[in-house]
């Protein structure tokens, strides 16, 4: 029971990524008062919890209705993730400032 709980906690921690979210929160709320920051944080946590709970319940129902086994869904996610990563990397290379590309060609 404890190992299942620990596994679920680690998965949830990875999905939410609180360490990565802190800089975004701080930069977006830097101009707000303490009361406004608190209200934004509570609203964000509430909305995130509602979305996670919704997909926890409805996602399982949808997978069962479409007769998609969970391992097949997980495998498909494992195939899609590298595709997104390579697409992101390709776009980053394409959006490089033109001056940098021109300097490389001259040098």
N, C-alpha and C positions, 0 to 999 in steps of 0.2 A: 504494500500500500504506500509506504513512504517513498519507494523508488519511483513509482508511477507519479506521485505528487511532485517529486523533484524533477522528473523528466518534463512534466507539463509546465512547471515553473520556468525551466530553462528555455523551453520553446516559446513561451509567452514573453519572456525577457528578450529573446532574440527578435521577435515580431515587433514588440513595442519600441525597443532600442532606447531606453531612457537616457543613456549616456550621450547618444547622438542627438537626442531631441533637446537637451538642455541648451546648447548654444543657439539653436533656432529660436527657442522660447525667449531666451535672454535678448537676442537681437531684435525680435519683433515686439517686445514689451518694454524696451529701454526708455521710451518716452512716457510710460504710464505710471500712475501712482501705485502705491502698494496695494490699495484696495482693488484697483482695476486689474492688476497683475493676478491677484488671488482669484478674482472672478473669472478671468480668462483661463487660469489653470484648472479650476473646478469644472468649468464648462468643457474644456478639452478632454479631461479625464472622463466626464460623464458621457460625452458623445463617443469617445473611443470605446468605452465599456459597452455602450448600447450596440455599436457596430459589431464588436467581437461577439457579443451574446447573440445577436441576430443571426450572424453567419454560422455560429456554433450550432444553433437549432435548425435554421432553415437550410443550411448547407447540407447537413446530414439527410434531411428529408428530400432535398433535390437530388442528391446522389442516389438515394434509394429509389426514387421515382424514375430516374433515367437508367437504373440498373447498372450503375458504374461502381465497381468495387473500389474501396479506398486505396488499395495498393496500386491500382491502375491510375488513379487520379494523382497519387504521389509520384509515380514514374513519369507521368506527363509533365508535372511541375518541374521535375528534375531535368527534363529535356528542354523546357521553355526557358528556364532561368539562364543557362549559358547563352542562349540566343539573345536575350535581353542585354546581357553583359557585353557581348560582342557588338551588338547594335549601338550601345551607349559608347563604347570605345571608338567605334568607327565615326560616330557623329562628333565626338570630341576632336578627333583628328581633322575632320572636315571643317570645323568652326575655328580652327587656328587662324590668327590674324594673318592677312596676306603679306604683310611686311616681313614676317618671319620666314615664310616660304620663299619670297623673292631673295632674301639675304642668303638663304641656303643655296639657291641655284647659282648665285653670283660667285660664292666662295668656293 
